[in-house]
């Protein structure tokens, strides 16, 4: 599978691309007990599947500070190391436990600019099989309004499949 997995091998239609990617990610991560290994695989595969994703990765809940996120596996430029719940888009998604889609990060109150080239962002909470928040999946784009309901549904489905809980 690694030989054939490229953005060019996936359908151009975004919903179809997510559907196929969901199957491929499930096949790669199935049976892997380590959360960090699954996060690394998801981040890499998403980044490869969608070239418009400028930064793709996870911020994990710090077990020593349950109201703080710490950077986890990602693809892209340097990320912020720590984000408090309620701060920025990632912190808002963590505090609300809901997907947050921001068309223009400069218009989002309290946005944290880890990289000034980021223009839009979508963040999906990651819940384990018991419904506990373990991380957030953060995806940034250099384009305004890059994410829509198809992205939210696709990313939520992937997170649900890989980490075991309903995200809605």
N, C-alpha and C positions, 0 to 999 in steps of 0.2 A: 504494500500500500504506500509506503514512503516514497517509492519511485514515481508513482502516478499522482501524488497529492500536490497540485499546484493550482494557483488561481485560474490559470488557463484551462484546467481540466474540469472546472466547476461551471454550472450553467450561468449565463449572464443575468437571468432573472433573479432578483435578490431573494425572494421567498423560496424559490427552487434551490438556490445556492445554500441557504440556511438549512433546508430539509436534508440535502445530501451531506452537508458538513456535520449536521447533528448525528447522522448515522456513522460517519467516519470517526468523529470524536468519541462516540459511544464505544465503537470497536477498539479504539486505541486505549481508552481508559478503563474498560471493563475489567473488573477483578483487581484493579490497582488499589491497595488500601491506603497508600500515602497521599494525603490531601495536597501537599506541595507538588508532588510529581504530577498529579492530575491538573493542578492549576497551571503548571509550566507547559503541559501538553496543550491545554485549551488556549492559553495565550499565544503559543506559537502557531497553532493551526488557524486561529482567528486572524492573526496578523498576516499569514500567508494567503488566506482566502479572500481578504478584503484589503487590497493595496491602499485604499483611502483611509484605513485605520492608522493613524499617526502614532498612537500609543495604545497598547492593549495589555492589560494585566490586572493583577489582583492586589488589593490592600487587605491584609488579614487582621482580624480582631486580635489585639495583643492580649494573651492570657494573663499577663501581669497587670494590665491596665484595661479593663473591659470596656471603657468608653473611649478607646483610642485605636486607630488603625495603624498598622505598620506595613510598609511596602513588602510585597511578596513577588512571586515570579511575574516578569513582564517582558514585553518586546517594545523597544522604542528608546527615546532619549531618557536621560536621568529623570527619575520620578522623585516626588517628595518622599521623605523618609517616614514621617508620621503625620497623621491627620486626626484631630479630635472629632468625635461624633458631633454633628451639628455644624461643622465648619466645611465650607466649600461644597461641591457637588457630591463628592464621596461621603463626606460626613453627614450630609443631608439624607442621602439614600440609606446610610447605616442607621441613623436615628429614626427615620420614618419606616424603615424596612419595606420601602417601595422603590420601584424603578424611577429614576429621575432623568429626564431627557431635556437637555438645554441646547436650544438652537444657536444662541450667541452667549458664550461664556462671559463676555464683558458686560452683559446685561444682568447676569446672575449676581445677586447680592452676596458678598463674602466669598466670591470665587477665589480659589488658590491657584495662582499661575505657576505651575511647576515648569512649564515651557511656554513662553509667550507666543509661540506659533500656533498653539491650540486655539481653535475658534468655536468648536461645538463639542459636546460631551454627552455620553449616556453612561449611567451607572446602575448596575443591577445588584440587589442584595443577594448574597449566597447563604442559604440556610441549609443546615445539615438535616438528616433524616428525622431528627427530633424537633425541628423547627427553630433551632438556635442559630443566631447570626454568627457565621464563622469568617465572613469576608465580604467584600464587594468586588464585582467585576467592573473595571473602569475602561472605557474606550473613548479616545479622543480623535478628532479629525482636524485638519488644517482648513476645512471648508465650513462655512456657516450652514446651519440647518442640515447637516449630513445624515442625521438619524431620524427615523420615523417609527410608526407602529410596527412595521415589518421587522425592523431591527430589534425593537423591544421584545416582540413575541419570539423571535429567533434566539436572542441571547438568553431570555428567561427560560426557554425550553432546554437549551444546552446546559444551563446551570442546574436546572431541575433534574435533568438526566444524570449529570455527572456527580452532583452532590446530594441528591436524594430527597428533596422536599419541594412542595408546591410554592412557587414564588408569588402567586397572585394574592 
